[in-house]
Amino acid sequence: MARNKNSDRENGAEVVPISGAVLIARFIYLLFGVIIALILLRILLLLLAANRGNALVDFVYDFSGVFVAPFHSMFSYIPSYGASIFEISSLIAVFVYALLMWGLAALITLGARRTEV
């Protein structure tokens, strides 16, 4: 059933158009959410010693490896595929990207009205 604009106004609900800043913030949440999800999947696959010969596992390792690479030099170890391992650097990457996501979205929506966010 389609909503009628007049019935929304009669009920006291105000239709507020979404600003560009809010749309950009939502895109940032989506983009960083996908990156964080892939890194978390990487952590799970490494813990389970997933076979890198599998196309999906190889894609997750390669794609998430781009985002985890800056954090590898924090600890002195070499990534090992095919053996169960817990990558601390991947976990730190999740926290850093989550903070970056939150900070960018908050900065962009700083001037937006509270009802839009």
DSSP file (Angstrom, degrees, kcal/mol; ACC not computed):
  #  RESIDUE AA STRUCTURE BP1 BP2  ACC     N-H-->O    O-->H-N    N-H-->O    O-->H-N    TCO  KAPPA ALPHA  PHI   PSI    X-CA   Y-CA   Z-CA
    1    1 A M              0   0    0      0, 0.0     2,-0.1     0, 0.0     0, 0.0   0.000 360.0 360.0 360.0 127.1    0.0    0.0    0.0
    2    2 A A        -     0   0    0      1,-0.1     2,-0.3     0, 0.0     0, 0.0  -0.454 360.0-120.9 -75.6 143.7    1.5    3.3   -1.1
    3    3 A R        -     0   0    0     -2,-0.1     2,-0.5     4,-0.0    -1,-0.1  -0.653  20.6-137.9 -85.9 140.7    1.9    6.0    1.5
    4    4 A N     >  -     0   0    0     -2,-0.3     4,-1.7     1,-0.1     5,-0.2  -0.828   5.0-142.5 -99.3 132.5    0.1    9.3    0.9
    5    5 A K  H  > S+     0   0    0     -2,-0.5     4,-1.8     1,-0.2     5,-0.2   0.868 103.1  54.4 -61.2 -36.1    2.0   12.5    1.7
    6    6 A N  H  > S+     0   0    0      1,-0.2     4,-2.1     2,-0.2    -1,-0.2   0.894 106.0  51.0 -66.3 -38.9   -1.2   14.1    3.0
    7    7 A S  H  > S+     0   0    0      1,-0.2     4,-1.7     2,-0.2     6,-0.2   0.847 107.7  54.2 -68.6 -31.6   -1.7   11.3    5.5
    8    8 A D  H  <>S+     0   0    0     -4,-1.7     5,-1.9     2,-0.2     4,-0.3   0.902 110.4  46.1 -65.2 -40.4    1.8   11.7    6.7
    9    9 A R  H ><5S+     0   0    0     -4,-1.8     3,-0.9     1,-0.2    -2,-0.2   0.865 109.9  53.9 -70.2 -35.2    1.2   15.3    7.4
   10   10 A E  H 3<5S+     0   0    0     -4,-2.1    -1,-0.2     1,-0.2    -2,-0.2   0.851 107.6  51.0 -67.0 -33.4   -2.1   14.6    9.1
   11   11 A N  T 3<5S-     0   0    0     -4,-1.7    -1,-0.2     2,-0.1    -2,-0.2   0.488 120.6-108.2 -82.1  -3.0   -0.4   12.1   11.5
   12   12 A G  T < 5S+     0   0    0     -3,-0.9     2,-0.4     1,-0.3    -3,-0.2   0.423  75.2 136.3  91.4  -1.7    2.2   14.7   12.4
   13   13 A A      < -     0   0    0     -5,-1.9     2,-0.5    -6,-0.2    -1,-0.3  -0.665  43.6-148.3 -82.2 131.3    5.1   13.0   10.5
   14   14 A E        -     0   0    0     -2,-0.4     2,-0.7    -3,-0.1    -5,-0.0  -0.861   9.0-134.3-103.0 131.5    7.2   15.4    8.5
   15   15 A V        -     0   0    0     -2,-0.5   -10,-0.0   -10,-0.1    -6,-0.0  -0.759  26.5-171.3 -85.0 115.5    8.8   14.3    5.3
   16   16 A V        -     0   0    0     -2,-0.7     2,-0.1    99,-0.1     3,-0.0  -0.936  20.0-128.9-112.3 123.4   12.4   15.5    5.3
   17   17 A P        -     0   0    0      0, 0.0     2,-0.4     0, 0.0    99,-0.0  -0.436  28.4-113.5 -68.5 144.9   14.5   15.2    2.2
   18   18 A I        -     0   0    0     -2,-0.1     2,-0.0     1,-0.1    99,-0.0  -0.651  31.3-131.6 -82.5 130.1   17.9   13.5    2.8
   19   19 A S     >  -     0   0    0     -2,-0.4     4,-1.8     1,-0.1     5,-0.1  -0.288  19.6-111.0 -77.5 165.1   20.9   15.8    2.3
   20   20 A G  H  > S+     0   0    0      1,-0.2     4,-2.4     2,-0.2     5,-0.2   0.839 116.5  58.7 -63.2 -35.0   23.9   15.0    0.2
   21   21 A A  H  > S+     0   0    0      1,-0.2     4,-2.2     2,-0.2    -1,-0.2   0.892 105.8  48.3 -63.8 -39.6   26.1   14.8    3.4
   22   22 A V  H  > S+     0   0    0      2,-0.2     4,-2.3     1,-0.2    -1,-0.2   0.897 110.9  50.7 -68.9 -39.4   23.9   12.0    4.8
   23   23 A L  H  X S+     0   0    0     -4,-1.8     4,-2.1     2,-0.2    -2,-0.2   0.908 111.0  48.6 -63.2 -41.6   24.0   10.1    1.6
   24   24 A I  H  X S+     0   0    0     -4,-2.4     4,-2.3     2,-0.2    -2,-0.2   0.905 110.5  51.5 -64.6 -41.0   27.8   10.3    1.5
   25   25 A A  H  X S+     0   0    0     -4,-2.2     4,-2.3     1,-0.2    -2,-0.2   0.901 109.2  50.1 -62.7 -40.7   28.0    9.2    5.1
   26   26 A R  H  X S+     0   0    0     -4,-2.3     4,-2.2     2,-0.2    -1,-0.2   0.882 109.4  51.5 -65.3 -37.4   25.8    6.2    4.3
   27   27 A F  H  X S+     0   0    0     -4,-2.1     4,-3.0     2,-0.2    -2,-0.2   0.897 108.6  51.6 -64.5 -39.9   28.0    5.3    1.4
   28   28 A I  H  X S+     0   0    0     -4,-2.3     4,-2.7     2,-0.2     5,-0.3   0.918 109.4  49.9 -62.1 -44.1   31.1    5.5    3.7
   29   29 A Y  H  X S+     0   0    0     -4,-2.3     4,-1.9     1,-0.2    -1,-0.2   0.907 113.3  46.9 -60.5 -41.5   29.4    3.2    6.1
   30   30 A L  H  X S+     0   0    0     -4,-2.2     4,-2.1     2,-0.2    -2,-0.2   0.947 114.2  46.1 -65.5 -48.8   28.6    0.8    3.3
   31   31 A L  H  X S+     0   0    0     -4,-3.0     4,-1.9     1,-0.2    -2,-0.2   0.947 117.9  40.8 -61.4 -51.7   32.1    0.9    1.8
   32   32 A F  H  X S+     0   0    0     -4,-2.7     4,-2.8     1,-0.2    -1,-0.2   0.827 111.2  59.1 -68.6 -30.4   34.0    0.5    5.1
   33   33 A G  H  X S+     0   0    0     -4,-1.9     4,-2.3    -5,-0.3    -1,-0.2   0.903 106.6  47.0 -62.6 -41.4   31.4   -2.1    6.2
   34   34 A V  H  X S+     0   0    0     -4,-2.1     4,-2.2     2,-0.2    -2,-0.2   0.915 113.2  48.9 -65.9 -43.1   32.3   -4.3    3.2
   35   35 A I  H  X S+     0   0    0     -4,-1.9     4,-2.1     2,-0.2    -2,-0.2   0.931 113.2  46.6 -62.0 -46.2   36.0   -3.9    3.9
   36   36 A I  H  X S+     0   0    0     -4,-2.8     4,-2.5     1,-0.2    -1,-0.2   0.899 110.8  52.7 -64.0 -40.8   35.6   -4.7    7.6
   37   37 A A  H  X S+     0   0    0     -4,-2.3     4,-2.3     1,-0.2    -1,-0.2   0.903 109.5  49.0 -62.4 -40.9   33.5   -7.7    6.7
   38   38 A L  H  X S+     0   0    0     -4,-2.2     4,-2.1     2,-0.2    -1,-0.2   0.886 111.0  49.8 -66.9 -37.6   36.1   -9.1    4.3
   39   39 A I  H  X S+     0   0    0     -4,-2.1     4,-2.3     2,-0.2    -2,-0.2   0.910 111.2  49.0 -66.9 -40.6   38.9   -8.6    6.9
   40   40 A L  H  X S+     0   0    0     -4,-2.5     4,-2.2     2,-0.2    -2,-0.2   0.887 110.8  50.5 -64.5 -38.1   36.8  -10.4    9.5
   41   41 A L  H  X S+     0   0    0     -4,-2.3     4,-2.7     2,-0.2    -1,-0.2   0.879 108.1  53.8 -64.7 -37.5   36.2  -13.2    7.0
   42   42 A R  H  X S+     0   0    0     -4,-2.1     4,-2.5     2,-0.2    -2,-0.2   0.923 107.5  50.2 -60.7 -45.4   40.0  -13.3    6.4
   43   43 A I  H  X S+     0   0    0     -4,-2.3     4,-2.1     1,-0.2    -2,-0.2   0.925 112.4  47.3 -59.5 -45.2   40.5  -13.8   10.1
   44   44 A L  H  X S+     0   0    0     -4,-2.2     4,-2.0     1,-0.2    -2,-0.2   0.922 112.3  48.6 -63.2 -45.4   38.0  -16.6   10.2
   45   45 A L  H  <>S+     0   0    0     -4,-2.7     5,-2.6     1,-0.2     4,-0.3   0.880 111.7  49.6 -64.7 -37.6   39.5  -18.3    7.1
   46   46 A L  H ><5S+     0   0    0     -4,-2.5    39,-1.6     3,-0.2     3,-0.8   0.880 109.9  51.3 -68.2 -37.1   43.0  -18.1    8.5
   47   47 A L  H 3<5S+     0   0    0     -4,-2.1    -2,-0.2    37,-0.2    -1,-0.2   0.866 113.0  45.2 -65.2 -35.4   41.9  -19.5   11.9
   48   48 A L  T 3<5S-     0   0    0     -4,-2.0    -1,-0.2    -5,-0.2    -2,-0.2   0.432 110.4-124.4 -87.6   0.9   40.3  -22.4   10.0
   49   49 A A  T < 5 -     0   0    0     -3,-0.8    -3,-0.2    -4,-0.3    35,-0.1   0.932  37.3-160.8  55.8  50.6   43.4  -22.9    7.8
   50   50 A A      < -     0   0    0     -5,-2.6     2,-0.4     1,-0.1    32,-0.4  -0.283  23.1-101.2 -64.6 147.3   41.3  -22.6    4.6
   51   51 A N    >   -     0   0    0      1,-0.2     3,-1.5    30,-0.1     6,-0.2  -0.563  21.5-153.4 -73.9 120.2   42.8  -23.9    1.4
   52   52 A R  T 3  S+     0   0    0     -2,-0.4     6,-0.2     1,-0.3    -1,-0.2   0.656  89.3  75.2 -69.3 -14.6   44.2  -21.1   -0.7
   53   53 A G  T 3  S+     0   0    0      4,-0.1     2,-0.3     5,-0.1    -1,-0.3   0.698  75.2  94.5 -69.9 -18.9   43.6  -23.2   -3.8
   54   54 A N  S <> S-     0   0    0     -3,-1.5     4,-2.6     1,-0.1     5,-0.2  -0.576  78.7-135.8 -74.1 135.8   39.8  -22.4   -3.5
   55   55 A A  H  > S+     0   0    0     -2,-0.3     4,-2.2     1,-0.2     5,-0.1   0.880 102.1  47.9 -63.4 -40.8   38.9  -19.4   -5.6
   56   56 A L  H  > S+     0   0    0      2,-0.2     4,-2.4     1,-0.2    -1,-0.2   0.922 113.6  46.8 -67.6 -43.9   36.7  -17.8   -3.0
   57   57 A V  H  > S+     0   0    0     -6,-0.2     4,-2.7     1,-0.2    -2,-0.2   0.919 112.6  50.4 -63.3 -43.7   39.3  -18.1   -0.3
   58   58 A D  H  X S+     0   0    0     -4,-2.6     4,-2.6     1,-0.2     5,-0.2   0.896 110.1  50.5 -62.1 -40.5   42.0  -16.8   -2.6
   59   59 A F  H  X S+     0   0    0     -4,-2.2     4,-3.0     2,-0.2     5,-0.3   0.928 111.3  47.8 -62.4 -45.6   39.8  -13.8   -3.5
   60   60 A V  H  X S+     0   0    0     -4,-2.4     4,-2.3     1,-0.2     5,-0.3   0.923 114.0  47.1 -62.9 -44.3   39.2  -13.0    0.2
   61   61 A Y  H  X S+     0   0    0     -4,-2.7     4,-1.5     2,-0.2    -2,-0.2   0.928 117.2  42.5 -62.4 -45.3   42.9  -13.3    1.0
   62   62 A D  H  X S+     0   0    0     -4,-2.6     4,-0.9    -5,-0.2    -2,-0.2   0.938 118.4  42.9 -69.2 -46.9   44.0  -11.2   -2.0
   63   63 A F  H >X S+     0   0    0     -4,-3.0     4,-0.6    -5,-0.2     3,-0.6   0.927 119.7  41.4 -68.4 -45.3   41.4   -8.5   -1.7
   64   64 A S  H 3X S+     0   0    0     -4,-2.3     4,-1.6    -5,-0.3     3,-0.5   0.776 103.7  69.7 -73.4 -24.5   41.6   -8.1    2.1
   65   65 A G  H 3X S+     0   0    0     -4,-1.5     4,-1.9    -5,-0.3    -1,-0.2   0.815  91.6  60.0 -61.4 -30.5   45.4   -8.4    2.0
   66   66 A V  H << S+     0   0    0     -4,-0.9    -1,-0.2    -3,-0.6    -2,-0.2   0.884 110.8  40.1 -62.9 -38.8   45.5   -4.9    0.3
   67   67 A F  H  < S+     0   0    0     -4,-0.6    -2,-0.2    -3,-0.5    -1,-0.2   0.702 118.5  46.0 -85.5 -21.0   43.8   -3.4    3.3
   68   68 A V  H >X S+     0   0    0     -4,-1.6     3,-2.0     1,-0.1     4,-0.6   0.696  89.7  86.5 -91.9 -22.1   45.7   -5.4    6.0
   69   69 A A  H >X S+     0   0    0     -4,-1.9     3,-1.3     1,-0.3     4,-0.5   0.825  81.4  58.4 -52.3 -41.1   49.2   -4.9    4.4
   70   70 A P  H 34 S+     0   0    0      0, 0.0    -1,-0.3     0, 0.0     3,-0.2   0.731 108.0  48.8 -63.7 -17.1   49.9   -1.6    6.1
   71   71 A F  H X4 S+     0   0    0     -3,-2.0     3,-1.2     1,-0.2     4,-0.3   0.523  87.9  83.7 -99.1  -7.2   49.5   -3.3    9.5
   72   72 A H  H X< S+     0   0    0     -3,-1.3     3,-1.1    -4,-0.6     5,-0.4   0.840  83.9  59.5 -65.5 -33.0   51.7   -6.3    8.8
   73   73 A S  T 3< S+     0   0    0     -4,-0.5    -1,-0.2     1,-0.2    -2,-0.1   0.540  85.6  79.2 -76.9  -3.7   54.9   -4.5    9.8
   74   74 A M  T <  S+     0   0    0     -3,-1.2     2,-0.3     1,-0.1    -1,-0.2   0.806 101.2  35.3 -69.8 -28.6   53.6   -3.8   13.3
   75   75 A F  S <  S-     0   0    0     -3,-1.1     2,-1.4    -4,-0.3    -1,-0.1  -0.923  87.1-117.6-127.4 150.2   54.5   -7.3   14.3
   76   76 A S  S    S+     0   0    0     -2,-0.3     2,-0.3     2,-0.0    -3,-0.1  -0.639  71.0 103.8 -93.1  83.9   57.4   -9.5   13.3
   77   77 A Y        -     0   0    0     -2,-1.4    -2,-0.1    -5,-0.4     0, 0.0  -0.980  62.4-126.6-152.2 159.5   55.8  -12.5   11.6
   78   78 A I        -     0   0    0     -2,-0.3    -2,-0.0     1,-0.0     2,-0.0  -0.929  36.7-108.4-109.1 129.1   55.3  -13.7    8.1
   79   79 A P        -     0   0    0      0, 0.0     2,-0.5     0, 0.0    -7,-0.0  -0.334  35.2-159.5 -58.2 132.5   51.7  -14.6    7.0
   80   80 A S        -     0   0    0      3,-0.1     2,-0.4    -2,-0.0     3,-0.4  -0.968   2.4-159.0-119.7 122.8   51.3  -18.3    6.6
   81   81 A Y  S    S+     0   0    0     -2,-0.5     3,-0.1     1,-0.2   -30,-0.1  -0.826  74.4  31.0-102.5 140.4   48.5  -19.8    4.5
   82   82 A G  S    S+     0   0    0     -2,-0.4     2,-0.4   -32,-0.4    -1,-0.2   0.326 103.0  85.1  97.4  -6.7   47.4  -23.4    5.1
   83   83 A A  S    S-     0   0    0     -3,-0.4     2,-0.3   -33,-0.1    -1,-0.3  -0.963  91.6 -99.4-124.0 145.4   48.1  -23.4    8.8
   84   84 A S        +     0   0    0     -2,-0.4     2,-0.3   -36,-0.1   -37,-0.2  -0.471  57.2 160.1 -66.5 123.5   45.8  -22.2   11.5
   85   85 A I        -     0   0    0    -39,-1.6     2,-0.6    -2,-0.3   -36,-0.2  -0.993  38.0-139.8-146.4 147.3   47.0  -18.7   12.5
   86   86 A F        -     0   0    0     -2,-0.3     2,-0.9   -39,-0.1     3,-0.1  -0.942  19.4-150.1-110.9 112.2   45.5  -15.7   14.2
   87   87 A E     >  -     0   0    0     -2,-0.6     4,-1.4     1,-0.2     3,-0.3  -0.715  12.4-173.6 -85.5 106.2   46.6  -12.4   12.6
   88   88 A I  H  > S+     0   0    0     -2,-0.9     4,-2.4     1,-0.2     5,-0.2   0.872  85.3  61.1 -63.5 -36.6   46.7   -9.7   15.2
   89   89 A S  H  > S+     0   0    0      1,-0.2     4,-2.1     2,-0.2    -1,-0.2   0.846 101.4  52.4 -62.5 -33.3   47.4   -7.2   12.4
   90   90 A S  H  > S+     0   0    0     -3,-0.3     4,-1.9     2,-0.2    -1,-0.2   0.892 108.8  49.9 -68.8 -38.6   44.1   -8.0   10.8
   91   91 A L  H  X S+     0   0    0     -4,-1.4     4,-1.8     2,-0.2    -2,-0.2   0.902 111.2  48.4 -66.2 -40.5   42.2   -7.4   14.1
   92   92 A I  H  X S+     0   0    0     -4,-2.4     4,-2.6     1,-0.2    -2,-0.2   0.886 108.0  55.9 -64.7 -38.4   44.0   -4.1   14.5
   93   93 A A  H  X S+     0   0    0     -4,-2.1     4,-2.9    -5,-0.2     5,-0.3   0.892 104.4  53.6 -60.9 -39.6   43.1   -3.2   10.9
   94   94 A V  H  X S+     0   0    0     -4,-1.9     4,-2.2     1,-0.2    -1,-0.2   0.936 111.3  45.2 -60.0 -46.8   39.4   -3.9   11.7
   95   95 A F  H  X S+     0   0    0     -4,-1.8     4,-2.3     2,-0.2    -2,-0.2   0.905 114.2  48.4 -64.9 -41.6   39.5   -1.4   14.7
   96   96 A V  H  X S+     0   0    0     -4,-2.6     4,-2.5     1,-0.2    -2,-0.2   0.931 113.4  46.2 -65.7 -45.3   41.4    1.2   12.7
   97   97 A Y  H  X S+     0   0    0     -4,-2.9     4,-2.5     2,-0.2    -1,-0.2   0.857 111.6  52.5 -67.5 -33.3   39.0    1.0    9.7
   98   98 A A  H  X S+     0   0    0     -4,-2.2     4,-2.5    -5,-0.3    -1,-0.2   0.919 111.8  45.5 -66.5 -42.9   36.0    1.1   12.1
   99   99 A L  H  X S+     0   0    0     -4,-2.3     4,-2.7     2,-0.2    -2,-0.2   0.903 113.6  49.9 -64.8 -40.8   37.4    4.3   13.7
  100  100 A L  H  X S+     0   0    0     -4,-2.5     4,-2.6     2,-0.2     5,-0.2   0.905 111.1  49.6 -63.6 -41.8   38.2    5.8   10.4
  101  101 A M  H  X S+     0   0    0     -4,-2.5     4,-2.4     2,-0.2     5,-0.2   0.945 113.6  45.2 -61.2 -49.7   34.6    5.0    9.1
  102  102 A W  H  X S+     0   0    0     -4,-2.5     4,-2.4     1,-0.2    -2,-0.2   0.914 114.4  48.8 -62.3 -44.1   33.0    6.5   12.2
  103  103 A G  H  X S+     0   0    0     -4,-2.7     4,-2.3     2,-0.2    -2,-0.2   0.916 112.7  46.5 -64.6 -44.8   35.3    9.6   12.1
  104  104 A L  H  X S+     0   0    0     -4,-2.6     4,-2.3     2,-0.2     5,-0.2   0.924 114.2  47.5 -64.3 -44.2   34.7   10.3    8.4
  105  105 A A  H  X S+     0   0    0     -4,-2.4     4,-2.0    -5,-0.2    -2,-0.2   0.900 113.5  48.2 -65.2 -39.7   30.9    9.9    8.6
  106  106 A A  H  < S+     0   0    0     -4,-2.4    -1,-0.2    -5,-0.2    -2,-0.2   0.889 111.9  50.0 -67.2 -38.5   30.8   12.1   11.7
  107  107 A L  H >< S+     0   0    0     -4,-2.3     3,-0.9    -5,-0.2     4,-0.3   0.901 112.1  47.0 -66.1 -41.1   32.9   14.8   10.0
  108  108 A I  H 3< S+     0   0    0     -4,-2.3     3,-0.5     1,-0.2    -2,-0.2   0.884 116.2  43.6 -70.2 -38.0   30.7   14.8    6.9
  109  109 A T  T >< S+     0   0    0     -4,-2.0     3,-0.9     1,-0.2    -1,-0.2   0.222  80.4 110.0 -92.7  16.3   27.5   14.9    8.8
  110  110 A L  T <  S+     0   0    0     -3,-0.9    -1,-0.2     1,-0.3    -2,-0.1   0.882  85.4  37.2 -58.7 -40.6   28.7   17.6   11.2
  111  111 A G  T 3  S+     0   0    0     -3,-0.5    -1,-0.3    -4,-0.3    -2,-0.1   0.473  94.5 109.1 -92.1  -1.9   26.5   20.3    9.8
  112  112 A A  S <  S-     0   0    0     -3,-0.9     2,-0.1     1,-0.1    -3,-0.0  -0.393  78.2-101.8 -75.8 151.8   23.5   18.0    9.1
  113  113 A R    >>  -     0   0    0      1,-0.1     3,-1.0    -2,-0.1     4,-1.0  -0.407  28.8-120.3 -68.0 149.8   20.3   18.3   11.1
  114  114 A R  T 34 S+     0   0    0      1,-0.2     3,-0.1     2,-0.2    -1,-0.1   0.802 109.8  60.1 -64.4 -30.7   19.9   15.6   13.7
  115  115 A T  T 34 S+     0   0    0      1,-0.2    -1,-0.2     2,-0.2   -99,-0.1   0.735 101.6  54.5 -72.2 -21.4   16.6   14.4   12.2
  116  116 A E  T <4        0   0    0     -3,-1.0    -1,-0.2     1,-0.2    -2,-0.2   0.847 360.0 360.0 -78.8 -33.8   18.3   13.5    8.9
  117  117 A V     <        0   0    0     -4,-1.0    -1,-0.2    -3,-0.1    -2,-0.2   0.463 360.0 360.0 -79.2 360.0   21.0   11.3   10.4
